[in-house]
């Protein structure tokens, strides 16, 4: 068993696949992080990301898989799910070794796992599109803090850019400490430097003067449309899990 240590990028993962075939490795385990000296009898290889090698692997994948399938592999990696790199590598190796298209071969554990990951990521993307609650800041920017289970911010850009094309907005991922900002023309990735005493959710001092009024109106609307006799907490929690409540205006 060889342990391959890579830098966490998709290009690094593709470089690791190149190394696997170049060195004719059979049993491997891919891990993300910094290279450290290995223990006695442990075979550890440091993978240095190489753009040329990564592109060769990518070109090979495009010959064997559809454009949509290659995109799904990228999304599965971008989601940053713990210890799922090996499922992606397993899928890629299966695609190269098989003499047929394997995209719908759900009898294979790697194909099945990638399908499951994509379903989870798409579900989280859909929830973020529904659960984002913007607050209007004093500079006319609409700001929202979120904590998605997976790294889905890049997948939200098209939806919010199309829906709020005439407004400046920012969505900030608290867990991963980065956000996306739209300035009426383009979107860009940003990072914010918060002091030790402030948090990404502490916006009370920077919201516009009428924001609190609109939040109160929304809460009143939410409360007035509620039918107590038809309350179904179990169903409510299934559609809106509690982990999202802290960022929903109606739940403040």
VOGU-3710 file (C-alpha; in Angstrom, 3 decimals, decimal comma):
1> xxxxxxxxxx> 0,000/0,000/0,000  1,345/3,384/-1,033  0,160/6,601/0,585  0,131/9,555/-1,796  0,108/13,010/-0,204  -1,202/15,833/-2,413  -1,997/19,513/-1,954  -5,802/19,263/-2,041  -6,294/20,774/-5,499  -8,027/19,035/-8,397
11> xxxxxxxxxx> -4,842/19,457/-10,446  -2,941/17,772/-7,620  -5,357/14,857/-7,651  -4,947/14,438/-11,417  -1,167/14,567/-10,983  -1,487/11,768/-8,415  -3,389/9,688/-10,983  -0,546/10,266/-13,465  1,986/9,070/-10,856  -0,082/5,952/-10,172
21> xxxxxxxxxx> 0,098/4,883/-13,801  3,682/5,982/-14,365  4,891/4,022/-11,341  2,440/1,149/-11,991  1,053/1,335/-8,456  -1,822/-0,990/-7,594  -2,914/-0,324/-4,011  -2,836/3,344/-3,077  -4,381/5,716/-0,576  -4,617/9,418/-1,330
31> xxxxxxxxxx> -4,550/11,933/1,506  -4,609/15,719/1,559  -2,083/17,719/3,535  1,582/18,444/3,944  4,218/15,786/3,370  5,855/14,425/6,500  8,566/11,855/6,998  7,023/8,389/6,900  7,108/5,795/9,614  9,291/2,717/9,260
41> xxxxxxxxxx> 8,143/0,383/6,452  5,486/2,879/5,333  5,605/3,852/1,668  4,719/7,537/1,354  5,007/9,547/-1,853  4,759/13,316/-1,987  2,826/14,444/-5,046  4,078/17,704/-6,523  1,282/19,245/-8,572  2,288/19,367/-12,227
51> xxxxxxxxxx> -0,031/21,211/-14,596  1,219/19,396/-17,695  0,690/15,973/-16,161  -2,702/16,992/-14,805  -3,755/18,195/-18,269  -2,671/14,900/-19,837  -4,901/13,003/-17,426  -7,746/15,463/-18,048  -7,454/15,018/-21,816  -7,580/11,273/-21,346
61> xxxxxxxxxx> -10,724/11,547/-19,230  -12,430/13,697/-21,845  -11,861/10,951/-24,407  -13,527/8,349/-22,189  -16,212/10,343/-20,382  -18,831/12,913/-21,295  -18,264/16,593/-20,512  -20,987/16,384/-17,856  -19,289/13,429/-16,151  -15,898/15,175/-16,013
71> xxxxxxxxxx> -17,669/18,172/-14,500  -19,268/15,927/-11,868  -15,826/14,654/-10,861  -14,661/18,246/-10,407  -17,741/19,100/-8,347  -17,280/15,965/-6,202  -13,725/17,069/-5,411  -14,650/20,730/-4,920  -17,250/19,722/-2,308  -14,355/18,948/0,081
81> xxxxxxxxxx> -16,005/15,914/1,645  -13,727/14,200/4,133  -11,684/11,269/2,734  -13,564/11,112/-0,579  -10,475/11,660/-2,744  -10,021/7,913/-3,009  -13,500/7,437/-4,459  -12,663/9,995/-7,159  -9,328/8,330/-7,911  -11,041/4,936/-7,977
91> xxxxxxxxxx> -13,605/6,261/-10,472  -10,879/7,703/-12,709  -8,839/4,492/-12,664  -11,941/2,460/-13,489  -12,696/4,811/-16,409  -9,172/4,375/-17,797  -8,966/0,609/-17,268  -12,410/-0,326/-18,618  -12,939/-0,914/-22,343  -16,382/0,729/-22,284
101> xxxxxxxxxx> -18,157/3,802/-20,955  -18,599/3,345/-17,208  -20,633/6,448/-16,332  -23,806/4,493/-15,482  -22,198/1,329/-14,165  -23,713/1,686/-10,696  -22,672/-1,834/-9,799  -19,184/-0,401/-9,331  -18,650/1,051/-5,855  -16,762/4,098/-7,123
111> xxxxxxxxxx> -19,360/5,015/-9,733  -22,076/4,595/-7,116  -20,222/6,700/-4,561  -19,620/9,582/-6,966  -23,338/9,518/-7,811  -24,187/9,722/-4,099  -21,769/12,620/-3,549  -23,220/14,586/-6,453  -26,750/14,069/-5,108  -25,710/15,386/-1,688
121> xxxxxxxxxx> -23,937/18,398/-3,204  -26,910/19,238/-5,432  -29,263/18,965/-2,468  -27,076/21,352/-0,473  -26,885/23,762/-3,429  -30,674/23,747/-3,709  -31,026/24,427/0,020  -28,584/27,318/-0,106  -30,517/28,865/-2,991  -33,644/28,674/-0,838
131> xxxxxxxxxx> -32,215/29,520/2,588  -29,917/32,464/1,852  -31,259/35,530/3,694  -29,710/38,830/2,654  -29,318/41,866/4,904  -28,955/45,294/3,372  -25,813/47,072/4,568  -25,219/50,814/4,771  -23,234/50,780/1,511  -26,231/49,245/-0,334
141> xxxxxxxxxx> -24,605/45,798/-0,515  -26,795/42,823/0,365  -24,899/40,461/2,668  -25,580/36,901/3,785  -23,575/34,539/5,990  -24,017/30,799/5,411  -22,595/27,538/6,741  -23,180/24,868/4,067  -22,204/21,277/4,758  -20,182/21,206/1,545
151> xxxxxxxxxx> -18,257/23,775/-0,477  -21,076/24,877/-2,790  -20,485/28,636/-3,085  -19,035/28,388/-6,630  -22,196/26,540/-7,691  -24,407/29,393/-6,439  -22,914/32,125/-8,601  -25,108/31,650/-11,676  -28,345/31,460/-9,689  -27,796/34,617/-7,642
161> xxxxxxxxxx> -26,166/36,561/-10,474  -29,231/35,934/-12,649  -31,736/36,566/-9,864  -30,127/39,683/-8,362  -28,404/41,169/-11,393  -29,271/44,743/-10,360  -27,990/44,511/-6,784  -24,558/44,298/-5,208  -24,429/41,210/-3,004  -22,056/39,101/-0,981
171> xxxxxxxxxx> -22,441/35,526/0,295  -19,873/34,503/2,901  -19,098/30,915/3,899  -18,280/31,031/7,619  -16,876/27,503/7,753  -14,439/27,946/4,879  -13,716/31,627/5,485  -14,285/32,921/1,989  -17,136/34,430/0,025  -18,399/35,524/-3,375
181> xxxxxxxxxx> -19,041/39,173/-4,172  -21,042/40,580/-7,084  -20,450/44,234/-8,015  -23,193/44,585/-10,683  -20,766/43,402/-13,370  -18,656/40,446/-12,252  -18,327/38,063/-9,339  -15,113/37,484/-7,446  -13,935/35,379/-4,546  -13,102/37,331/-1,397
191> xxxxxxxxxx> -11,868/36,769/2,145  -12,775/38,970/5,091  -10,620/39,770/8,097  -12,751/39,751/11,244  -11,403/40,950/14,569  -11,329/38,706/17,623  -14,451/40,404/18,978  -16,527/40,375/15,794  -17,998/37,542/13,787  -19,293/37,168/10,201
201> xxxxxxxxxx> -22,838/37,227/11,614  -22,364/40,449/13,637  -24,014/42,901/11,250  -26,168/44,937/13,622  -23,861/47,984/13,435  -23,456/48,006/9,654  -26,953/47,244/8,356  -28,926/50,030/6,683  -31,335/52,086/8,805  -34,410/50,370/7,327
211> xxxxxxxxxx> -33,092/46,783/7,394  -34,320/46,054/10,919  -37,765/47,336/9,975  -37,955/44,983/6,985  -36,753/42,075/9,144  -39,550/42,835/11,612  -42,106/42,966/8,797  -40,895/39,623/7,451  -41,129/38,013/10,880  -44,658/39,362/11,331
221> xxxxxxxxxx> -45,652/38,034/7,915  -44,119/34,659/8,705  -45,957/34,528/12,038  -49,326/35,710/10,676  -49,380/33,135/7,846  -48,648/30,299/10,248  -51,644/28,014/10,912  -51,134/26,591/14,383  -53,663/23,779/13,939  -51,730/22,495/10,915
231> xxxxxxxxxx> -48,310/22,636/12,539  -46,153/19,649/11,566  -42,767/19,978/13,260  -41,419/16,722/11,863  -42,140/17,746/8,277  -40,821/21,244/8,918  -37,514/19,893/10,189  -37,193/17,586/7,203  -37,478/20,502/4,792  -35,568/23,033/6,914
241> xxxxxxxxxx> -33,086/21,246/9,221  -32,230/23,071/12,434  -28,616/23,630/11,442  -29,831/26,297/8,974  -32,045/28,176/11,431  -29,408/30,509/12,857  -29,142/32,301/9,496  -32,863/32,528/8,727  -34,418/35,919/9,491  -37,723/34,361/10,534
251> xx> -35,894/32,201/13,119  -33,837/34,963/14,793
//
